[in-house]
């Protein structure tokens, strides 16, 4: 049986860390976890590239076997959302 590839995208912040811990405690021996801490990017990491590939708009996010899981498919915040919330209206 091949390992289940789990990718966690995080900013390394207090909001993301409990999700990382939850994935780690839920994972089994057939799960291989890769953590992409996007606040620590350098030339040897591909977290940003993968984030764009998976169209991740919010963190934390989790992909399993190369597919963003449904609970992480939040839509991005748009200018229309902000205007509709009253931001920018004097």
RAGIHU-V617941 format. One record per pair of residues at least 24 apart in sequence whose ideal C-beta (glycine too) atoms are under 8 Angstrom apart, sorted by the first residue. I is the first residue (numbers start at 1). J is the second residue. D is the distance in Angstrom with one decimal. If there is no record, write none. Layout:
i=I j=J d=D
i=I j=J d=D
This chain:
i=1 j=30 d=6.2
i=3 j=30 d=5.7
i=3 j=31 d=6.8
i=3 j=32 d=4.3
i=4 j=30 d=5.5
i=4 j=31 d=4.9
i=4 j=32 d=6.9
i=4 j=64 d=6.3
i=4 j=65 d=6.2
i=5 j=32 d=5.6
i=5 j=34 d=7.3
i=5 j=64 d=7.1
i=5 j=65 d=5.3
i=5 j=66 d=6.9
i=6 j=31 d=5.4
i=6 j=32 d=6.7
i=6 j=33 d=4.8
i=6 j=34 d=7.1
i=6 j=62 d=6.7
i=6 j=63 d=7.4
i=6 j=64 d=5.6
i=7 j=33 d=7.9
i=7 j=34 d=4.9
i=7 j=35 d=7.9
i=7 j=36 d=6.2
i=7 j=50 d=6.7
i=7 j=62 d=7.0
i=7 j=63 d=4.4
i=7 j=64 d=7.9
i=8 j=33 d=6.6
i=8 j=34 d=7.2
i=8 j=35 d=4.9
i=8 j=36 d=6.8
i=8 j=60 d=6.4
i=8 j=61 d=7.7
i=8 j=62 d=5.5
i=9 j=36 d=4.9
i=9 j=38 d=6.4
i=9 j=47 d=6.5
i=9 j=50 d=7.5
i=9 j=51 d=5.8
i=9 j=54 d=7.9
i=9 j=56 d=5.7
i=9 j=59 d=5.7
i=9 j=60 d=6.2
i=9 j=61 d=4.4
i=9 j=62 d=7.4
i=9 j=63 d=7.5
i=10 j=35 d=6.3
i=10 j=36 d=7.0
i=10 j=37 d=5.4
i=10 j=38 d=6.9
i=10 j=59 d=6.0
i=10 j=60 d=5.0
i=11 j=37 d=7.3
i=11 j=38 d=5.8
i=11 j=39 d=5.1
i=11 j=59 d=5.0
i=11 j=60 d=7.6
i=12 j=37 d=4.6
i=12 j=38 d=7.9
i=12 j=39 d=4.7
i=12 j=40 d=6.6
i=13 j=39 d=7.6
i=15 j=59 d=7.9
i=15 j=60 d=7.3
i=16 j=59 d=5.9
i=16 j=60 d=4.2
i=19 j=60 d=4.3
i=19 j=62 d=7.5
i=20 j=60 d=7.1
i=23 j=62 d=6.4
